[in-house]
């Protein structure tokens, strides 16, 4: 069952329960009101009957005629009975009624007034003191009209309930079509996704806050999934490219070294080359494991970014004899704490610094830590050959190198790998370059 049909069913169920309770309350209250009204009216009729039958000798003829006229208009004499102290009917034309018992007559004498209800009639009785004696006057009212009114009300309530349920269901279906337009739109967009455009965000307009939150969450999730696919693709490219080079070199060196007789110095030189290739292979494997998460599982924790920078600088000075100035323009140490994977972040920043060293021919490099609108920013500036304007947009891609880098050794891997790591950390990397010098900015 579709969600909108299920919600329509829930709505109809709730409405049905509410309208049944309301209808039951209306019926019950109307019943009680009608019952009280009939009893109150019957009380007046009973008193009028007592005056007509028992006060004839004490009032004037004109007054008696007036009472007679009122009695004739309100109640039939067949619905009046007057009993003496021996419970004998002495006046009134009411036929013998099994509902009027001695117990009821005695109870009326004790309470002076009482009423009761049978299946076909309302009854009211009063204990009347007269100069001729004490009498019990009983009047009754047929329940036919009362039952017909209640039956009419019940019929109306039943039709209202059924009609209300049908109307609510139809309106819920119609309104559901409009209410679920954003969801249908999302579903249709998702159906169009495939392995080529699955990362495209879902776009909706004029929706509800909850749907917008859902879409934002989905887009964020799919962006992360897309990032992971991108990491995997680059990882495969990196593996295939990086492993091929040292393995080919190893095989070539082994093929030309040992079949021919050489001096110990030549053999030692070739062995040193093999060791270098093995070291390159080991470093490549370490980087592969690092990128794949095999060692770190991308564990993020709070770290001091300045400590990462100093470690990168120390390694650059040790291995490349680099000249690096570090400027820290942040006064509060807590503002340099970020949530990151230290190994990945150190690898990425090292790639940037090594590029700066390589393409500037080991000239001065300046690393600046600052705040931009409350966000941590790192600038790495060199005085090297720069990046051509037409290369800026593609320089982050795998195996892409600038057109002016032919005189420098490289594979076009480092910058793309760094970009992947920065995106995993939600760090924006921007490259600004002219004919001389390049600045790489990292905005956390």
Buried (B, 14 or more C-beta within 10 A) or exposed (E): EEEBEEBBEEBBEEBBEEBEEBBEEBBEEBBEEBBEEBBEBBBBBBBBBBBBBBBEEEBEEEEBEEBBEBBEEBBBBEBBBBBBEEBEBBBBEBEEBEBBEEEBBEBBBEEEBBBBBEEEBBBBBBBBEBEEEEBBBBBBBEBEEBEEEBEEBBEEBEEBBEEBBEEBBEEBEEEBEEBBBBBEBBEEBEEEEEEEEEBEEBEBEEBEEEBEEBBEEBBEEBEEEBBEEBBEEBBEBBBEBBBEBBEEBBEEBEEEBEEEEBEEEEEEEBEEBBEEBEEBBEEBBBBBEBBBBEBBEBEBEEBBBBEBBBBBBEBBEEEBEBBBEBEBEBEEEEBBBBEBBBBBBBBBBBBBBBBBBBBBEBBEBBBBBEBEEEEBBBBBBBBBBBBBEEBBEEBBBBEEBBEBBEEBEBEBBBBBBBBBBBBBBEBEBEBBBEEEBBBBBBBB
